[in-house]
Amino acid sequence: MTGPAVDWTGSVVLLLASSTGGIGQHVTSLARGLVAGGATVTVCGPAATQEQFDFTAVGARFVPVEIPASPTPADVRAVTALRRVLAEPVDVVHAHGLRAGLVAVLARPTAPVVVTWHNAVLAGGLRGRVSRLVERIVARRARVTLGASADLVERAAALGAPDARLGPVAAPTLPPARRSRSAVRAEFGVAPDQPLIVSVGRLHPQKRYDVLVDAAARWRELDPVPVVVIAGSGPSYLQLAARISAARAPVNLLGHRTDVAELLVGADLALVTSDWEARQLFAQEALWCGVPLVATAVGGLPELVGEAAVLVPPGDVDAVDEAVRALLADGDRRAELTRLAGVQAASWPTEAGTVAILTALYHELALSGGNQPPSAGGNQPSSSGGNQPSSSGGSQPPSSGRETGSSAGRG
């Protein structure tokens, strides 16, 4: 379905597993916009996720559904809990992430199921094999699969998704900074002529903060020595803290922060060193704030940032080191990246545009009824990239069929 924005006041269940970052923020943004448009929204997920994001504050109803981090027999309880929610009439079920997607399709709702894939499966061994099995089940049983980046859309289609489309994930608008640049830098003891380098994300192996730490250790020879801060919490904290100490790297682990806008006001450079990202929220936030960005050329990042960032190979300490040194020594290049960041960010879908696209999709599915995928005959790939949001954050919904064009996630 394509065309102008539609008014949709139906009911949707938004389902997510445990989240401390991008998925939770995206669901909060979506719930807020849907409620404002007159839809009835129920958010289901772990109680801890509600405590962090407070979905009820944006007008949604919250029902706890405890989805464990990995597939376990406890999934049976999550499926049962979701079925109780779905005993009430609902027009669409929209799960976010593979774990939530698995629970949604196992619950076998009569309403159409949409699953947004926010992350790729990177794990190896038994966990990786199980996760790839989950991918296949979710891809084949969801009515519509939305990928946050083009590679996720292609993966879902290859696994048998009957309808795989690109799904926009807009970065929520950052609140205005309440502190000045000098005040932010003073918190970390940064001198006026000293660079402040910022990275934000979950402390998880996927983020490859070990690469950042190893590169930062080399910057001790620079004059002045940059100060590096990493905002985020997660399972890699102890390993990173030990690595920072052993390397005597000028890196500070800040833990969870809610003042990303202020950190970026104080920053000279932003860094993303991940092995994979779809539509990473911090990369979007950095460009929105005009902070020169160095990021890895993985997943959806090249499509996201275009020419507005310096891209480096993943896992390459030398490349990160060289890119940062070059930018710190070249004020004109940093100014050019700031200019390009504004241009690139203006091309992204807005929160309102994202809500409009999904509202049109929900309307389409509610009209077509149950969770049976369309027949193969109506599922031709789109060659026009028709579901790309307009540069103004417009409301063109995803096109029917598989989307194989380029991509539009603090994961």
Secondary structure in CASP SS format (residue, H / E / C, confidence):
PFRMAT SS
TARGET T0000
AUTHOR 0000-0000-0000
METHOD secondary structure of the structure
MODEL  1
M C 1.00
T C 1.00
G C 1.00
P C 1.00
A C 1.00
V C 1.00
D C 1.00
W C 1.00
T C 1.00
G C 1.00
S E 1.00
V E 1.00
V E 1.00
L E 1.00
L E 1.00
L E 1.00
A C 1.00
S C 1.00
S C 1.00
T C 1.00
G C 1.00
G H 1.00
I H 1.00
G H 1.00
Q H 1.00
H H 1.00
V H 1.00
T H 1.00
S H 1.00
L H 1.00
A H 1.00
R H 1.00
G H 1.00
L H 1.00
V H 1.00
A H 1.00
G C 1.00
G C 1.00
A C 1.00
T E 1.00
V E 1.00
T E 1.00
V E 1.00
C E 1.00
G E 1.00
P C 1.00
A H 1.00
A H 1.00
T H 1.00
Q H 1.00
E H 1.00
Q H 1.00
F H 1.00
D C 1.00
F H 1.00
T H 1.00
A H 1.00
V H 1.00
G C 1.00
A C 1.00
R E 1.00
F E 1.00
V E 1.00
P E 1.00
V C 1.00
E C 1.00
I C 1.00
P C 1.00
A C 1.00
S C 1.00
P C 1.00
T C 1.00
P C 1.00
A C 1.00
D H 1.00
V H 1.00
R H 1.00
A H 1.00
V H 1.00
T H 1.00
A H 1.00
L H 1.00
R H 1.00
R H 1.00
V H 1.00
L H 1.00
A C 1.00
E C 1.00
P C 1.00
V C 1.00
D C 1.00
V E 1.00
V E 1.00
H E 1.00
A E 1.00
H E 1.00
G C 1.00
L H 1.00
R H 1.00
A H 1.00
G H 1.00
L H 1.00
V H 1.00
A H 1.00
V H 1.00
L H 1.00
A C 1.00
R C 1.00
P C 1.00
T C 1.00
A C 1.00
P C 1.00
V E 1.00
V E 1.00
V E 1.00
T E 1.00
W E 1.00
H C 1.00
N C 1.00
A C 1.00
V C 1.00
L C 1.00
A C 1.00
G C 1.00
G H 1.00
L H 1.00
R H 1.00
G H 1.00
R H 1.00
V H 1.00
S H 1.00
R H 1.00
L H 1.00
V H 1.00
E H 1.00
R H 1.00
I H 1.00
V H 1.00
A H 1.00
R H 1.00
R H 1.00
A C 1.00
R C 1.00
V E 1.00
T E 1.00
L E 1.00
G E 1.00
A C 1.00
S C 1.00
A H 1.00
D H 1.00
L H 1.00
V H 1.00
E H 1.00
R H 1.00
A H 1.00
A H 1.00
A H 1.00
L C 1.00
G C 1.00
A C 1.00
P C 1.00
D C 1.00
A E 1.00
R E 1.00
L E 1.00
G C 1.00
P C 1.00
V C 1.00
A C 1.00
A C 1.00
P C 1.00
T C 1.00
L C 1.00
P C 1.00
P C 1.00
A C 1.00
R C 1.00
R C 1.00
S C 1.00
R H 1.00
S H 1.00
A H 1.00
V H 1.00
R H 1.00
A H 1.00
E H 1.00
F C 1.00
G C 1.00
V C 1.00
A C 1.00
P C 1.00
D C 1.00
Q C 1.00
P C 1.00
L E 1.00
I E 1.00
V E 1.00
S E 1.00
V E 1.00
G C 1.00
R C 1.00
L C 1.00
H C 1.00
P H 1.00
Q H 1.00
K H 1.00
R C 1.00
Y H 1.00
D H 1.00
V H 1.00
L H 1.00
V H 1.00
D H 1.00
A H 1.00
A H 1.00
A H 1.00
R H 1.00
W H 1.00
R H 1.00
E H 1.00
L C 1.00
D C 1.00
P C 1.00
V C 1.00
P C 1.00
V E 1.00
V E 1.00
V E 1.00
I E 1.00
A E 1.00
G E 1.00
S C 1.00
G C 1.00
P C 1.00
S C 1.00
Y H 1.00
L H 1.00
Q H 1.00
L H 1.00
A H 1.00
A H 1.00
R H 1.00
I H 1.00
S H 1.00
A H 1.00
A H 1.00
R C 1.00
A C 1.00
P C 1.00
V E 1.00
N E 1.00
L E 1.00
L E 1.00
G E 1.00
H C 1.00
R C 1.00
T C 1.00
D C 1.00
V H 1.00
A H 1.00
E H 1.00
L H 1.00
L H 1.00
V H 1.00
G H 1.00
A C 1.00
D C 1.00
L E 1.00
A E 1.00
L E 1.00
V E 1.00
T C 1.00
S C 1.00
D C 1.00
W C 1.00
E C 1.00
A C 1.00
R C 1.00
Q C 1.00
L H 1.00
F H 1.00
A H 1.00
Q H 1.00
E H 1.00
A H 1.00
L H 1.00
W H 1.00
C C 1.00
G C 1.00
V C 1.00
P C 1.00
L E 1.00
V E 1.00
A E 1.00
T E 1.00
A C 1.00
V C 1.00
G C 1.00
G C 1.00
L H 1.00
P H 1.00
E H 1.00
L H 1.00
V H 1.00
G C 1.00
E C 1.00
A C 1.00
A C 1.00
V E 1.00
L E 1.00
V E 1.00
P C 1.00
P C 1.00
G C 1.00
D C 1.00
V H 1.00
D H 1.00
A H 1.00
V H 1.00
D H 1.00
E H 1.00
A H 1.00
V H 1.00
R H 1.00
A H 1.00
L H 1.00
L H 1.00
A C 1.00
D C 1.00
G H 1.00
D H 1.00
R H 1.00
R H 1.00
A H 1.00
E H 1.00
L H 1.00
T H 1.00
R H 1.00
L H 1.00
A H 1.00
G H 1.00
V H 1.00
Q H 1.00
A H 1.00
A H 1.00
S C 1.00
W C 1.00
P C 1.00
T C 1.00
E H 1.00
A H 1.00
G H 1.00
T H 1.00
V H 1.00
A H 1.00
I H 1.00
L H 1.00
T H 1.00
A H 1.00
L H 1.00
Y H 1.00
H H 1.00
E H 1.00
L H 1.00
A H 1.00
L H 1.00
S H 1.00
G C 1.00
G C 1.00
N C 1.00
Q C 1.00
P C 1.00
P C 1.00
S C 1.00
A H 1.00
G H 1.00
G H 1.00
N C 1.00
Q C 1.00
P C 1.00
S E 1.00
S C 1.00
S C 1.00
G C 1.00
G C 1.00
N C 1.00
Q C 1.00
P C 1.00
S C 1.00
S C 1.00
S C 1.00
G C 1.00
G C 1.00
S C 1.00
Q C 1.00
P C 1.00
P C 1.00
S C 1.00
S C 1.00
G C 1.00
R C 1.00
E E 1.00
T C 1.00
G C 1.00
S C 1.00
S C 1.00
A C 1.00
G C 1.00
R C 1.00
G C 1.00
END
